[in-house]
Amino acid sequence: MDAVAAIVRSDSRRALATLIRILGDIDLAEESLQDAVAQALDHWPRSGTPENPVAWLITTARNKAIDRQRRRVLETRYSESQQDLAENARVGDLAEENMEEAVLDLHIQDDLLRLIFTCCHPALARPVQTALTLKTIAGLSVAEIASGFLVPVKTMEQRLIRAKRKIADAGIPYEVPRPADLPERLEAVLSVVYLIFNEGYASSGDGKLIRTDLCKEGIRLARMLVRLFRGEPEVSGLLALLLLQHSRHRARLDVEGQFVALDQQDRRLWDAGMIAEGQSLVEKALHQKRPGPYQIQAAIAALHCQALDPQKTDWPQIAELYAALERRQPSPVVTLNRAAAVSKAEGAQAGLDLLATIEDLADMRRYQYFHSVRAALLRECGRTSEAIAAFEQALLLTRNPSERNFLMVQIKALRAQDLAG
Amino acid sequence: MLYALLIYQAEDFTEAYSESEQAEVIAAHGRMQEEAKSKGQFVGATKLMPTSSATTLRAKDESVGVIDGPFAETKEQFGGFYLLDCANLDEAMEYARQLPHAATGAIEIRPVAYGEVVTPNEATGIGTEQYETLT
């Protein structure tokens, strides 16, 4: 019974995208698929699993959808206009026409691809894109998505209802964009997957700091994209980046559940399998000589993962990669990371010089890590009182208790040193 | 599906157009309209007079008040619209991108709720003049 339920569950995920395309309506597709799943759970244990479960689910759900449409027409016969009747009948015809092709050819991969672009359409707001992607592509329940993003279930329900209404009303197509728009639209899809992963990697909520479930969904989605966009180096770059980041998850938290800095982590806890896969993916991608931000970030993560001892980290190359990333995607946060790498490669003063180029930006003045990185470099240069002031500035901006504690320890040590000196 | 492309632009900006800028804007509209017409997707277009000519009726103390001016004082003003018959939002966005106003102002795309659109009345000729000057 459990085995059947598992098959039904995974196959129904694959059936949904095709149903949405055939029926042209997410709600109708979800409802009729639920009906079909219920029937499968009832029939399959008795009569055996059909030869092609996905096709069975699609056909059954399609028939359920037509029943639903007929019922809707009957229910509204007296209140709706003749025109609506004609339109409802048309949905049935269309479904009939597309059905054979869908079941015969099982263009499921293509349908998934169409649906991803619909979910990540620029006419939908980013939080809506991520929620829709998790719901229709990853097959998560509303409750799971709501807990992932730490919002009430009711809020997430409303968000999804509004999104589906917008797709239907605004006529957002179920189509792969034209080649001219593809790079930009693919970028949106990649950033949605990255965002889902990142929400798990460093959770913004008050609960757990790492949400493994969201990380895993991000990786699963990235894997699917790699299958769909074979050979697209940025897609492989994204999967590589996620694997390499996630490979460290067991070492990133201490026994009290607080973050452990990269150079303090027990590297024996890193997942060697994930690292190997990530490294091979990023190497193959870079061979295509079409580098992009995800490949570069993956290459940086790969260099960190390669060093079994933090002292052996290849900082000059990491600094160079950050410079390449900065040229492509200029942002003060990238500059900050480059400054940290440069200081390891060339010394603290070189890092401080770089930081001076971004210290007037309001975003940096509000950013705790800018101040803590700067403080550490000032300390290295022996500028103790300035270092104390910078650590204090970082402390003002930090809420996380373990990070606050770390900063207070640094300040105390520097004060003692200052008095002694 | 019918889409309305609602064009918003700061009036002081459009009033300051040089002759060549004006000609460029008109040419962009011309190209877009030509494409939409050749594909049978053009339904109609209207340019409005500036908001200095606007009169607004609005509820006031349980009656209807008359205000000299537009619906809202905003940085950009609603200046005109297109009605196009497009397969989906992407196609409507593609037409909107051809107009310069998306770069200098804003274009809101809204699906039309009812399929019925008023076109020039051939028998009476009402609306023909406006229709022709704009199309």
Interface residues (C-beta under 8 A of the other chain):
Chain A: H121 A123 D169 A170 G171 I172 P173 E175 P177 R178 D181
Chain B: M1 Y3 C86 A87 N88 L89 D90 A92 M93 I109 P111
